[in-house]
Amino acid sequence: MTTTSPDSEIKQLQYTLAEFAQQRDWDQFHTPKNLVMALSGEVGELVEIFQWLTPEQSQQLSLEKKQHASEEIADVMMYLLRLADKCNIDVMQACQQKIQQNAAKYPISKCYGSAKKYNELD
């Protein structure tokens, strides 16, 4: 476990997840490879909820589907946070850096209202 002091909500959650795994002797299974595989499976379960919905239906989930989506989103987030912890990646710092990279790739003046990829922008 790389998280030592929970000084943010993200780090607190990583600490809680690490403790949960350690208490069950699951840390031995939480290698980056295994976590990525588990993450992929959970993303697949999230995809299944939305798979055959129209765009409109996907924006107005029933309470049952919303609860199911909430659970799958939590699973995805928890595996992602465990992966970041095991790889010693600061999630907040990585997100901030990626936002800056995306801002450079997608300047508002070129991409506003467009779904084109950065290399297709005029």
C-alpha positions as CSV (number, residue, x, y, z in Angstrom):
1,M,0.0,0.0,0.0
2,T,1.4,3.4,-0.9
3,T,-1.2,5.6,0.8
4,T,0.1,6.5,4.2
5,S,-1.9,9.5,5.4
6,P,-5.4,10.2,4.3
7,D,-5.2,13.9,3.6
8,S,-7.9,14.1,1.0
9,E,-11.2,12.4,0.4
10,I,-9.6,10.4,-2.5
11,K,-6.7,9.3,-0.3
12,Q,-9.1,8.5,2.5
13,L,-11.0,6.2,0.2
14,Q,-7.8,4.6,-1.1
15,Y,-6.7,4.0,2.5
16,T,-10.1,2.5,3.4
17,L,-10.0,0.2,0.3
18,A,-6.4,-0.9,1.2
19,E,-7.4,-1.7,4.8
20,F,-10.4,-3.6,3.5
21,A,-8.2,-5.7,1.2
22,Q,-5.5,-6.2,3.9
23,Q,-8.1,-7.4,6.5
24,R,-9.2,-10.1,4.1
25,D,-5.7,-11.0,2.9
26,W,-6.7,-9.9,-0.6
27,D,-3.8,-7.5,-1.1
28,Q,-1.9,-10.5,-2.6
29,F,-4.4,-10.5,-5.4
30,H,-4.4,-6.8,-6.0
31,T,-1.6,-6.6,-8.6
32,P,-1.9,-3.9,-11.3
33,K,-2.6,-6.6,-13.9
34,N,-5.4,-8.2,-11.8
35,L,-6.9,-4.8,-10.9
36,V,-7.0,-3.7,-14.5
37,M,-8.7,-7.0,-15.5
38,A,-11.3,-6.5,-12.7
39,L,-11.8,-2.9,-13.7
40,S,-12.5,-3.9,-17.3
41,G,-15.1,-6.4,-16.1
42,E,-16.8,-3.8,-14.0
43,V,-16.9,-1.3,-16.9
44,G,-18.5,-4.1,-18.9
45,E,-21.2,-4.4,-16.3
46,L,-21.8,-0.7,-16.4
47,V,-22.0,-0.8,-20.2
48,E,-24.7,-3.5,-20.0
49,I,-27.0,-1.1,-18.1
50,F,-26.9,1.4,-21.0
51,Q,-26.3,-0.9,-24.0
52,W,-29.7,-1.0,-25.6
53,L,-31.1,2.3,-24.3
54,T,-31.8,5.3,-26.6
55,P,-29.9,8.4,-25.8
56,E,-33.0,9.8,-24.2
57,Q,-33.6,6.7,-22.1
58,S,-30.0,6.8,-20.9
59,Q,-30.6,10.3,-19.5
60,Q,-33.8,9.3,-17.6
61,L,-33.0,6.0,-15.8
62,S,-35.6,4.3,-13.7
63,L,-34.8,4.3,-10.0
64,E,-33.9,0.6,-10.2
65,K,-31.5,1.2,-13.2
66,K,-30.0,4.3,-11.5
67,Q,-29.3,2.3,-8.3
68,H,-27.7,-0.5,-10.4
69,A,-25.6,2.1,-12.3
70,S,-24.6,3.7,-9.0
71,E,-23.3,0.3,-7.7
72,E,-21.3,-0.4,-10.9
73,I,-19.9,3.2,-11.0
74,A,-18.7,2.6,-7.4
75,D,-17.1,-0.7,-8.4
76,V,-15.3,1.0,-11.3
77,M,-14.1,3.9,-9.0
78,M,-12.9,1.6,-6.3
79,Y,-10.9,-0.6,-8.7
80,L,-9.5,2.5,-10.4
81,L,-8.4,3.9,-7.0
82,R,-6.8,0.6,-6.0
83,L,-4.9,0.5,-9.3
84,A,-3.7,4.1,-8.8
85,D,-2.6,3.3,-5.3
86,K,-0.7,0.1,-6.3
87,C,1.0,2.1,-9.1
88,N,1.8,5.0,-6.8
89,I,-0.1,7.4,-9.0
90,D,-1.7,10.5,-7.5
91,V,-5.1,10.5,-9.0
92,M,-5.8,14.2,-8.5
93,Q,-2.4,15.3,-9.9
94,A,-2.9,12.9,-12.9
95,C,-6.3,14.4,-13.6
96,Q,-5.1,18.0,-13.4
97,Q,-2.2,17.2,-15.8
98,K,-4.6,15.5,-18.2
99,I,-7.0,18.4,-18.1
100,Q,-4.2,20.7,-19.1
101,Q,-3.1,18.4,-21.9
102,N,-6.7,18.2,-23.2
103,A,-7.0,22.0,-23.0
104,A,-4.0,22.3,-25.3
105,K,-5.4,19.7,-27.7
106,Y,-8.9,21.1,-27.7
107,P,-8.8,24.9,-27.7
108,I,-12.3,26.3,-27.3
109,S,-11.9,28.3,-30.5
110,K,-11.4,25.1,-32.6
111,C,-13.6,22.5,-30.8
112,Y,-16.6,24.4,-29.4
113,G,-19.7,22.3,-30.1
114,S,-17.7,19.7,-32.1
115,A,-17.2,16.0,-31.3
116,K,-14.2,15.8,-33.6
117,K,-11.0,14.4,-32.4
118,Y,-8.2,16.9,-31.8
119,N,-6.3,15.8,-35.0
120,E,-9.5,16.4,-37.1
121,L,-10.0,20.0,-35.9
122,D,-9.5,22.8,-38.4
